[in-house]
Amino acid sequence: MSTAPPLRDIIAEYGLRADKSFGQHFLLDLNLTAKIASLCGSVSGKTIIEVGPGPGGLTRPLLELGPQKLIAIEMDERFVPALEATAEHYESPFQIELADALKADEDALLGGSRCVIASNLPYNVGTPLLIKWLKASPRYWDRMVLMFQKEVAERIVAPVGSKAYGRLAILSAAVTAPRLALKAPARAFTPPPKVDSAVVVFDPLPEGPGFTDLEALEIVTESAFGQRRKTLRKSLGAAAAKAGVSSESLLETSGIDPGARAETIDPEGFFRLTEAWRAAKS
């Protein structure tokens, strides 16, 4: 067991407060943070990367897992002394990178080792960070355990045909098998946000990525879902124009009904559509 002082004592000692400009909401519920950490599975011989640790609510149970190292990427230097003081009570090496996670080079930080990414993501950067990690090539992570606003989490795991289904579900399905693992009520945070949160676990597809060109897939899905009420014949106009072809020709090549709407097309359909778009553009 760790001898680290209670988290609330650390927060009081260092005078820490959540900063709305960074989208910060402290997660102080010990039962919840322990459950989130447990979703990482075995981290023997692996590094854990945590983004936005804040005062260390999730950092503690992550260190208790005994990783090879924990690398915390934090923009707000106010938290550094508190995190360093807390880490002294654990055996696993601890490293703080004072940086913007969107600009961080995780591959360089890892030095060739494998990692699990676990984070209570700041609301204002959750989606772009997810897309960054999904696009990572070669992939350096073996699992991601990420907390988002509940609405965003539901979009990530949404099935085809549902109201929430869209770009995030398709990009995630291209390289992972995401699952919604647990929900976190707003009252679990300090200060409580206006919305509930949820944790999504991302495991790589066992048979390998279903589609690797996420840059192209992002362009096609952004166009397709940009006007959800329109048929693909019309909504794909912007992407088709970039390839110098008509949306009808792209859809015909992909075996997709031009009169269909984007939310009715499964991820594999969008993979075919993106392949057709790439071929037309080249």
C-alpha atoms as one frame of an Amber mdcrd trajectory, in Angstrom:
protein
   0.000   0.000   0.000   1.158   3.523  -0.756   2.016   5.945   2.033   0.970
   8.941  -0.083  -1.111  11.493   1.831  -4.817  11.838   0.980  -5.430  13.544
  -2.342  -7.515  16.303  -0.790  -4.599  17.108   1.537  -2.274  17.410  -1.456
  -4.736  19.702  -3.213  -5.029  21.896  -0.121  -1.278  21.924   0.559  -0.428
  23.140  -2.932  -3.465  25.420  -3.299  -4.676  23.725  -6.470  -7.852  24.719
  -8.276  -9.348  23.497 -11.536  -8.825  25.893 -14.445 -11.797  26.104 -16.806
  -9.591  27.389 -19.628  -7.873  23.968 -19.660 -11.157  22.070 -19.384 -10.090
  20.751 -15.970 -12.355  18.759 -13.651 -10.606  16.915 -10.822 -11.526  13.254
 -10.432 -11.360  12.544  -6.698 -13.594   9.480  -6.368 -11.123   6.774  -5.287
 -13.441   3.894  -6.175 -13.923   5.263  -9.672 -10.233   5.954 -10.325  -9.375
   2.433  -9.159 -11.923   0.969 -11.602 -10.532   3.063 -14.459  -6.970   1.959
 -13.694  -8.034  -1.694 -13.584  -9.244  -1.411 -17.183  -5.618  -1.058 -18.280
  -5.095  -4.779 -17.697  -1.564  -6.062 -17.253   1.073  -3.344 -17.628   4.053
  -5.536 -16.795   7.016  -4.301 -18.787   4.967  -1.465 -20.288   4.875   2.272
 -19.885   1.658   4.101 -19.068   1.087   7.503 -20.634  -1.374   9.712 -18.780
  -2.519  13.015 -20.233  -3.746  15.813 -17.979  -3.116  14.164 -14.591  -3.965
  17.342 -12.677  -3.432  16.758  -8.955  -3.041  13.005  -9.500  -6.430  11.412
  -8.832  -5.929   8.775 -11.530  -2.135   8.857 -11.339  -2.126   7.065  -7.976
  -3.962   3.880  -8.974  -2.019   3.834 -12.251   1.249   3.816 -10.297  -0.132
   1.070  -8.080  -0.382  -1.154 -11.173   3.413  -1.286 -11.211   4.179  -0.146
 -14.769   7.714  -0.021 -16.106   7.267   3.747 -16.050   4.479   6.298 -15.905
   4.844   9.332 -18.162   2.481  12.169 -17.311   1.933  14.824 -19.981   0.638
  17.996 -18.348   0.316  21.552 -19.671  -0.335  23.216 -16.319   2.895  23.610
 -14.364   0.966  24.253 -11.134   0.514  20.491 -10.753   4.168  19.484 -11.126
   5.253  19.836  -7.457   2.189  17.948  -6.197   2.649  15.130  -8.719   6.351
  14.791  -7.930   5.654  14.697  -4.198   2.995  12.017  -4.669   5.148   9.883
  -6.981   7.835   9.587  -4.291   5.519   7.177  -2.455   5.469   4.637  -5.320
   8.089   2.287  -6.745   7.462   2.766 -10.471   9.563   5.452 -12.177   7.616
   8.630 -12.823   8.292  11.218 -15.505   6.505  14.522 -16.099   6.496  16.140
 -19.511   5.339  19.738 -19.305   3.827  19.932 -22.773   0.741  20.192 -24.937
  -0.332  16.582 -25.520  -1.544  17.462 -29.013   2.040  18.360 -29.921   3.834
  15.703 -27.868   5.875  13.021 -29.645   4.819   9.922 -27.731   6.954   7.608
 -29.844  10.074   9.596 -28.919   9.086   9.686 -25.245   8.672   5.913 -25.211
  12.013   5.206 -26.833  10.678   2.175 -28.630   8.814   0.651 -25.688   5.101
  -0.224 -25.754   2.511   1.679 -23.760  -1.006   1.863 -22.452  -2.606   5.301
 -22.679  -4.922   6.042 -19.745  -6.466   9.417 -19.118  -9.328  11.460 -17.789
  -9.094  13.624 -20.887  -9.693  17.366 -20.677 -13.056  17.904 -22.401 -11.722
  20.499 -24.798  -9.082  18.239 -26.386 -10.543  14.743 -25.995 -11.623  14.242
 -29.602  -8.490  15.610 -31.327  -6.272  13.561 -28.996  -8.208  10.402 -29.787
  -7.852  11.001 -33.531  -4.132  11.689 -33.097  -3.630   8.349 -31.325  -5.803
   6.433 -33.771  -3.647   7.786 -36.594  -0.363   6.867 -34.866   1.774   4.924
 -37.322   3.485   2.762 -36.400   1.206   2.216 -33.432   3.024   2.432 -30.076
   0.060   1.677 -27.796  -1.434  -1.690 -26.868  -4.593  -0.317 -25.265  -6.228
   3.043 -24.565  -8.459   3.700 -21.570  -9.954   7.137 -22.078 -12.638   9.180
 -20.370 -14.759  11.538 -22.469 -17.958  13.456 -22.121 -20.681  10.813 -22.167
 -22.080  12.137 -25.463 -18.670  11.806 -27.153 -18.175   8.300 -25.740 -21.554
   7.248 -27.112 -20.619   8.575 -30.553 -17.420   6.512 -30.520 -19.217   3.206
 -29.885 -22.411   3.999 -31.816 -23.705   1.262 -34.153 -24.534   1.960 -37.787
 -28.032   3.357 -38.217 -28.142   5.030 -34.813 -28.484   8.771 -34.284 -25.028
   8.979 -32.675 -23.275   7.063 -35.480 -20.808   9.126 -37.457 -17.185  10.052
 -38.084 -15.830   9.071 -34.652 -17.400   5.611 -34.749 -15.965   4.930 -38.209
 -12.458   6.234 -37.463 -12.374   4.213 -34.241 -13.643   1.061 -35.954 -10.928
   1.334 -38.606  -8.162   0.326 -36.190  -9.791  -0.656 -32.876 -12.650  -2.478
 -31.209 -13.925   0.202 -28.817 -16.263  -0.571 -25.933 -17.971   1.640 -23.394
 -16.634   0.281 -20.096 -18.164   2.465 -17.397 -20.026   5.712 -16.775 -19.082
   8.502 -14.397 -21.681  10.924 -13.051 -20.862  14.616 -12.963 -20.888  14.561
  -9.151 -17.727  12.406  -9.185 -15.736  15.462 -10.298 -14.634  18.671  -8.601
 -15.977  21.026  -9.768 -18.794  18.957 -11.282 -19.151  19.513 -15.043 -22.532
  20.111 -16.634 -22.526  16.661 -18.252 -21.794  13.073 -17.253 -18.713  11.252
 -18.495 -17.902   7.734 -19.675 -14.797   5.605 -20.166 -14.099   3.881 -23.467
 -11.557   1.076 -23.812  -9.839   0.787 -27.208  -8.157  -2.489 -28.127  -6.429
  -2.974 -31.494  -8.358  -5.177 -33.904  -7.059  -8.746 -33.460  -6.831  -9.294
 -37.195  -5.047  -5.987 -37.757  -6.367  -2.592 -38.904  -9.437  -2.669 -41.102
  -8.272   0.482 -42.853  -5.014   2.343 -42.295  -5.335   5.633 -44.206  -7.205
   7.571 -41.544  -6.241  10.903 -43.125  -8.251  10.026 -46.222 -11.015   8.370
 -44.194 -11.378  11.541 -42.154 -11.822  13.669 -45.278 -14.490  11.364 -46.694
 -16.430  10.971 -43.439 -16.322  14.680 -42.669 -17.879  15.359 -46.062 -20.424
  12.539 -45.782 -21.657  13.502 -42.324 -21.348  17.260 -42.792 -24.936  17.357
 -44.070 -26.555  14.371 -42.380 -30.036  14.975 -43.767 -28.864  14.868 -47.355
 -28.199  11.794 -49.438 -24.608  10.776 -50.088 -24.998  11.921 -53.689 -25.189
  15.474 -52.333 -23.255  15.352 -49.057 -20.131  13.856 -50.657 -19.800  16.773
 -53.041 -16.896  18.432 -51.205 -14.794  15.270 -50.990 -15.582  14.286 -54.570
 -14.525  17.717 -55.799 -11.106  17.262 -54.135 -10.669  14.058 -56.133 -11.896
  15.700 -59.350 -14.803  13.289 -59.831 -18.521  13.178 -59.160 -19.991  11.755
 -55.982 -22.088   9.391 -58.111 -19.002   7.803 -59.658 -17.375   7.309 -56.239
 -20.503   5.690 -54.860 -20.980   3.487 -57.911 -17.378   2.261 -57.668 -17.929
   1.506 -53.970 -21.199  -0.354 -54.524 -23.160   2.162 -52.444 -26.605   3.511
 -53.296 -26.248   7.257 -54.103 -29.653   7.799 -52.508 -28.521   6.416 -49.137
 -27.695   8.613 -46.171 -24.350   8.452 -44.388 -25.699   6.984 -41.132 -26.918
   3.866 -42.969 -23.471   2.891 -44.308 -21.332   0.625 -42.137 -17.591   1.253
 -41.578 -16.613  -1.276 -44.269 -18.698   0.689 -46.755 -16.791   3.840 -45.860
 -13.492   1.984 -46.210 -14.467   1.031 -49.786 -15.631   4.572 -50.465 -12.337
   5.998 -49.225 -10.370   3.546 -51.377 -12.346   4.746 -54.382 -11.690   8.371
 -53.407  -7.947   7.726 -53.070  -7.811   5.962 -56.435  -9.636   8.847 -58.124
  -7.406  11.421 -56.470  -4.114   9.759 -57.392
